[in-house]
Amino acid sequence: MTSVGTTTPSNPPRLLIVGGGAAGCLVAIQVLRRARGPLLIEVAEPRPRLAEGVAYATGDPAHVLNVPAGRMSALPEQPDDFRRWAGSDASAFLPRGRYAQYLRDVLAQAIADAPPQVTFRHRQDRVLSLRARTGGGFTAVLPHRFRRDVDVVILATGYDGPGSPGDAVDDARSRPDCGDLIVDDVWAARDTSARAPSTTSQASPEGPRELIAIGTGLTFVDQAATHLGRAPENTIIGISRHGWLPHAHRGHHGEPPPFTATSDTEVGDMVTFLRGLGDKWQDGVDALRPHIQTIWRQSTDEQRQRFLTENGAWWSVHRHRMAPEVAERLRSWQSEGRLQIVRGAVSEVSRSGSRVVVTTTGGQVISGDALLNCTGRDGRPRRGLAAELLTRGLATSGPMGWGLGVDLPSLRVRRSATEAHTSLYAIGPLVLGELFETTAIPEIRAQAALIAEAVCSALSPVTPA
Ligand SMILES: Cc1cc2nc3c(=O)[nH]c(=O)nc-3n(C[C@H](O)[C@H](O)[C@H](O)COP(=O)(O)OP(=O)(O)OC[C@H]3O[C@@H](n4cnc5c(N)ncnc54)[C@H](O)[C@@H]3O)c2cc1C
């Protein structure tokens, strides 16, 4: 850990948190609650409001949490905190936009309660790069050639962008005849129905009516809810290889069945266990939860790859479930014929007038007003700060090429297979390769507490009287 030497209130140690989404806020909250000596905490986040990021920057009340309120507390030691804040049942699935407000409230309280020598700032900037400083710490490179020297950096930049929907769509996206009919980053577009491609807006002033989506997971569920909720004549067709929608949460029906992990248990065994439980598999997910990261870590790359290839989609629809009321709404749209699921892959994308035409490997030809990439986020750093650190040799990739390699359990970023930085940490989706299940709040808040403990004992110990 960086030695910070003697500090004065005008020259306090500096902590930079890069990214002010859920993970950045959770770690800021934990640092504020622990800091005792002088400390400047800066969160670099280009968005005007903290705590939103990709998941919670939605004002659509149809976009609800996929974890019940009782498990969404920001504070590991007060598991009921979010439910109490919201005044809801522990089993309620609340709008995600409310969750961002909750995080901001917890952050504001932590700022108010922090000792006077602890300062918090939101710096509305993107960090372009980091340079290691001789003697410890980093220089953060910001836009307009602005530079900032800091003692410790916590990377909380989340996923880097959408996953690839396959060669046929990637190719069409770069072609001038189709590019304007394809929405690649539905998170950035957020409100896809309102963001009609230019030609479609001319054909239909209210925006696209008939959407086609690639991928039928939780990203698709969000898009369907917004689009179908907007106008009764709107329709959406989702295409995926397996044709599965996520399962719905069923609530607790009984004690989780016993599950014991040994040092030989590998990722594929988790699927065998769940399948063996028949219709009790939902309780099995709870039994597995405390073991998933350990099992992932002790599995070989070959076992992980086999699990992803053979059972990745199956795992995803069973592990990442949707709220029961959302599932009910989807079922009724399906029965009305407004939502359809097509099984297959996309083999060709072309244009006919103002419409996009998709041909599947099963030979179906589907046309719509726009094509959405709903394949979810890509774990491989491709263009943001994490990718930049990899290119410059300041970090290594995580297992499977996902996220960054980190030392465990400290979460310090590895600069080589054998050495980790002493003052650079990563949290949340950035450690996907190392921990696999690391993107939901219950996991991120535990990581936040762990990093904050280390950072505060190094940078902000109690000042001697
Ligand atoms: C649609 C969706 C729904 C989800 N629902 C739930 C749920 O119900 N319950 C649950 O527990 N989990 C849920 N999750 C998972 C989870 O909470 C998220 O993955 C979480 O958003 C991760 O937070 P993050 O801060 O790491 O990343 P992000 O939310 O992506 O935030 C990263 C932030 O970093 C900023 N940033 C990026 N690069 C830079 C840079 N170079 N400089 C400065 N800032 C930068 C970005 O602007 C962004 O605001 C959901 C995820 C998604 C995508």
The ligand as a MOL file (V3000), in Angstrom:
LIG
                    3D

  0  0  0     0  0            999 V3000
M  V30 BEGIN CTAB
M  V30 COUNTS 53 58 0 0 0
M  V30 BEGIN ATOM
M  V30 1 C -30.2780 -3.6170 -16.7680 0
M  V30 2 C -29.6360 -4.1000 -15.5360 0
M  V30 3 C -30.4120 -4.3900 -14.4350 0
M  V30 4 C -29.8310 -4.8260 -13.2570 0
M  V30 5 N -30.6120 -5.0990 -12.1970 0
M  V30 6 C -30.0370 -5.4830 -11.0400 0
M  V30 7 C -30.8420 -5.7570 -9.8840 0
M  V30 8 O -32.0640 -5.6680 -9.8970 0
M  V30 9 N -30.2100 -6.1210 -8.7390 0
M  V30 10 C -28.8520 -6.2610 -8.6810 0
M  V30 11 O -28.3300 -6.5800 -7.6190 0
M  V30 12 N -28.0770 -6.0340 -9.7660 0
M  V30 13 C -28.6430 -5.6540 -10.9240 0
M  V30 14 N -27.8610 -5.4130 -12.0160 0
M  V30 15 C -26.4100 -5.6010 -11.8910 0
M  V30 16 C -25.6840 -4.4040 -11.2890 0
M  V30 17 O -26.1960 -3.7970 -10.2120 0
M  V30 18 C -24.8440 -3.7010 -12.2050 0
M  V30 19 O -24.1070 -4.4330 -13.0750 0
M  V30 20 C -24.1600 -2.4870 -11.6630 0
M  V30 21 O -24.7530 -1.4810 -12.4180 0
M  V30 22 C -22.6620 -2.4480 -11.7730 0
M  V30 23 O -22.2940 -1.1750 -11.3690 0
M  V30 24 P -20.9970 -0.4660 -11.8510 0
M  V30 25 O -21.0010 0.8260 -11.1300 0
M  V30 26 O -19.8430 -1.3760 -11.6970 0
M  V30 27 O -21.1570 -0.2570 -13.4150 0
M  V30 28 P -22.0410 0.7680 -14.2160 0
M  V30 29 O -23.3950 0.8250 -13.6810 0
M  V30 30 O -21.8730 0.4270 -15.6510 0
M  V30 31 O -21.3610 2.1850 -13.9150 0
M  V30 32 C -20.0820 2.4840 -14.3800 0
M  V30 33 C -19.9560 3.9930 -14.4160 0
M  V30 34 O -18.6140 4.3080 -14.7220 0
M  V30 35 C -18.5850 5.4280 -15.5630 0
M  V30 36 N -17.3260 5.3650 -16.3030 0
M  V30 37 C -16.9470 4.4250 -17.1970 0
M  V30 38 N -15.7090 4.6940 -17.6480 0
M  V30 39 C -15.2890 5.8190 -17.0100 0
M  V30 40 C -14.0920 6.5830 -17.0430 0
M  V30 41 N -13.0680 6.2430 -17.8350 0
M  V30 42 N -14.0140 7.6910 -16.2670 0
M  V30 43 C -15.0480 8.0470 -15.4490 0
M  V30 44 N -16.2060 7.3480 -15.3730 0
M  V30 45 C -16.3130 6.2500 -16.1470 0
M  V30 46 C -19.8110 5.3050 -16.4370 0
M  V30 47 O -20.2460 6.5700 -16.8980 0
M  V30 48 C -20.8120 4.6660 -15.4730 0
M  V30 49 O -21.6600 5.6000 -14.8680 0
M  V30 50 C -28.4300 -4.9850 -13.2020 0
M  V30 51 C -27.6400 -4.7080 -14.3220 0
M  V30 52 C -28.2340 -4.2680 -15.4730 0
M  V30 53 C -27.3740 -3.9650 -16.6560 0
M  V30 END ATOM
M  V30 BEGIN BOND
M  V30 1 1 1 2
M  V30 2 1 2 3
M  V30 3 2 2 52
M  V30 4 2 3 4
M  V30 5 1 4 5
M  V30 6 1 4 50
M  V30 7 2 5 6
M  V30 8 1 6 7
M  V30 9 1 6 13
M  V30 10 2 7 8
M  V30 11 1 7 9
M  V30 12 1 9 10
M  V30 13 2 10 11
M  V30 14 1 10 12
M  V30 15 2 12 13
M  V30 16 1 13 14
M  V30 17 1 14 15
M  V30 18 1 14 50
M  V30 19 1 15 16
M  V30 20 1 16 17
M  V30 21 1 16 18
M  V30 22 1 18 19
M  V30 23 1 18 20
M  V30 24 1 20 21
M  V30 25 1 20 22
M  V30 26 1 22 23
M  V30 27 1 23 24
M  V30 28 2 24 25
M  V30 29 1 24 26
M  V30 30 1 24 27
M  V30 31 1 27 28
M  V30 32 2 28 29
M  V30 33 1 28 30
M  V30 34 1 28 31
M  V30 35 1 31 32
M  V30 36 1 32 33
M  V30 37 1 33 34
M  V30 38 1 33 48
M  V30 39 1 34 35
M  V30 40 1 35 36
M  V30 41 1 35 46
M  V30 42 1 36 37
M  V30 43 1 36 45
M  V30 44 2 37 38
M  V30 45 1 38 39
M  V30 46 1 39 40
M  V30 47 2 39 45
M  V30 48 1 40 41
M  V30 49 2 40 42
M  V30 50 1 42 43
M  V30 51 2 43 44
M  V30 52 1 44 45
M  V30 53 1 46 47
M  V30 54 1 46 48
M  V30 55 1 48 49
M  V30 56 2 50 51
M  V30 57 1 51 52
M  V30 58 1 52 53
M  V30 END BOND
M  V30 END CTAB
M  END
